[in-house]
Amino acid sequence: MNNSNTLPLHFIDHNIQHCRLIDIPKIKDHRGNLAVVENGILPFKMQRVYYLFDIPAGAYRGGHAHKEQMEFLIAISGSFQVILDDGKQKKNVMLNRPDQGLFIPTGIWRELQDFSQGSVCLVLNSDKFAESDYIRDYDKFRLLKSEQ
């Protein structure tokens, strides 16, 4: 059975080069800066927002890919590493600025690790939660990506 028939074409087509850092418009003020994410900043319409916090030392998050959903990760506080994997190549990205985020399209495996103490990761997602959109098994992910 060809599992790629159940996946959108862009799942297979997306690779590491489609992931990119995006600067978030910042308004500087002596009382404190303000960063704004609104329509037109991201390459998708936001449908869900969640954040990761109180992450224990040595823990990692992620460990999945999405079939349809896209994400934008921001280190609101502190820093962490994002390991991106398209099934052929990997890339590490350090997030440590609240005015810059990482766009991750569909079909990219991601793992988050090396969280600094007190770090907070804000995630803007293109759709509501659907467990069926997640690929949580790395071997299955590699198999699906290889069916190009």
N, C-alpha and C positions, 0 to 999 in steps of 0.2 A: 504494500500500500504506500502510495506517495503522500506523506504527511503535508508536503508543501501545498497541496491542493486546498487545504483548510486554512492556510495562512495567507494574509494579504501579500501581494507582490513586494511592497515596500519593506516588509519584514526581511525578506531575503536580500534585497538590494542595498539596504543600509549598511554602511561600514563605519569604521572609526573616523573617517574624514567628515562624516555627517554630524558628528558630535562637535560642539564648539562652545567656547566661552562667549557670553554676551554681557556687555556692560549695561548696568541698570542706571538710568538717569538719576543723578544725585543733585540735590539742592543743598548747597553749602550755606551754613548759617552759624554765627558765633555761638548760638544757643544749642547747637547740635545739628548734625546733617540729617537729611531726609532722602530716602531712596524710594522711588515709585515704580511699581510694575503695573502697567495697564495695557489695554488693547493696543496692539501694534508693536509692543516690545518683544513678545514671544511669537514663535512661528505656529502657535496653536491657541485656541480659546481655552482658558482655564475652566475646569469643571470641579476640581477638588484641590484642597490645600491641606497639608498635614505637616507635622514637624517631628523630628527626632531629638530627644534631649535626655539628660541623665544617663548617658551611655557609659557603661563601666569600662575601666581601663582594659585594653586588650580585646574588647568586643568588636565585632564587625556587623554591618547591616547590609541589606541588599541581598545579593546572591540570587538574582533572577533577571529575566528579560521580559519584555512585554510584546505581545502579538500586535496590538493596535494602539496602545496608549503611549504618549510621549510625556517626558518629564523635564522639569527645570529645577535644578538643585542649587540652593544658596546657603553658604555658611554665614548664617545670621550672627553667630558668635563663635569664636575659636576657629579651629581648622580641622580638616580631615582629608584623607586621600580617597579618590574615586578611581578604581581600576575598571577600565572599559575594555570590552572584548567583543569582537565581531565574528569570532569563530576562526579567524585566520591570523589576526594580530591583536596585540594588547597595547594599551596606553594608560599611563598613570597621570592623573590631574590632581593637583593640590588646590583645594578650595579654602580660602582664608580671607575673603573680602566680602562684606555685606552689600557691596555695590557691583557685584559681578556674580553671574551664575553659569551653570553648565547645562546646556541643552543636550538631552539624550533622546534620540528618535527611537522608533520601534526597532526590534531586532538586535538590540545591543545588550549584552550581559553586563551587569554592573555590580561591583562590590565596594562598600564603603568601609574604611578602616583607618587606624591611627588617629582616632579622635582625640583632640586635646581636651584637657579638663574644662568642663563647663561649655563645651561646644554645642551648638544648636544647628541642625540642618533643616531648612525649610524646603518643602517639595511642592511644586505647583504641577498639577497633573491635568492631562487633556480630557479625562473622563472620570466618571464615578467608579468606585471600587467594583471590580468584577474578578473573582478568583479565576474564572476561565480565561482571563487575559494574561495570566502569569505563566511563565515557564520557569519552574523552580529546580529542575533537574539539569545540571550542566551537560551531562552526556546527551540528553535529549535535545538540548539547545544546539550542541555541536552537530548532531545528526540532521536536525532541521535546516541549519545554515548550510550544510554541505550538499543539500539537495538542489543546488542552484543549477 
